[in-house]
Amino acid sequence: MSAETVDALLLSIRVALVATVLNAVVGVPVAYLLARRQFRGRSVVDLLVTLPLVLPPTVTGYYLIVLFGRRGWLGAPLYAATGWTIAFTWYAAVIAATVMALPLLVRPARAAIESVDRNLERAAFTLGRAEWRTALEVTLPLARNGILAGLVLAFTRALGEFGATLMLAGNIPGKTTTVPLAIYTATQTGETADALILVLALTAMSCVVLLVAGRLGARAT
C-alpha cells in the first residue's frame, strides 16, 4: 500500500473512534431524555437528531458549513477570537462523522431504554435513589446491549462517511482524506489498485462491525 493509502486508513479509524466517543457522550443522554422525559421541544430534538438519516449528506454538510465555516454562526466568532477555523481540518471530519452517525446510536439506544421495565426504576426510587443514579445503575445497564449495538452502528457509519465530510473537511491528502474520499480520488485518477485495497479493507471492517452489532441487537431483544 502507498503512504497515502495507509494515511487514509489510519485517519478514518481515528475519526470514527473519536466520533463514536462523542456520540456516546451526546447520544446516550439524548436517547434517555427522548425515552423517559416529556419536555417542551421534545419533538424538535427528535426531528433534529433524525434529519441526517433522511437528508442527503451534502445538505447536512452545507448546514455544517453554515455553522462551523469561517463565516459560520459558530465558526466566525471562533476565527475572530483565535484565528483558527474548524473547516478543512480533521476536526471537521470528526464533526461531520459524528452528526451523520448520531441517529444510528440514538434510535436503538432509545428503543433499548424504552424496553426497560419502569417498575424496576420505581423500585430504585422507593429505595431513595435519585433519577441520575437510577439511570446509571439500573436503566442503562439493562439497556446496554441496545446501546452497544447503536455505538457499533455509529462507528460503521462514521467510518464510511463521505458527503458531509467532503463539504466541511475537504479532500486534503494526508490531512482530511479519509478512506471513502481516498477511494473516490483513486477511482477518478485511475489508481485502481489503491482503490481496490481500500474498498476491500472498508468492506471487511464494516462486515465485522455489522456482525457484532447484529449479535448485540439480538441479545437486546
Secondary structure, DSSP 8 states (H G I E B T S, - for coil): --HHHHHHHHHHHHHHHHHHHHHHHHHHHHHHHHHH---TTHHHHHHHHHHHHHS-HHHHHHHHHHHHSTTSTTHHHHHHHHS--STTSHHHHHHHHHHHHHHHHHHHHHHHHHTS-HHHHHHHHHTT--HHHHIIIIIHHHTHHHHHHHHHHHHHHHHT--HHHHHHH---TTTT--HHHHHHHHHHHT-HHHHHHHHHHHHHHHHHHHHHHHHHHHHH-
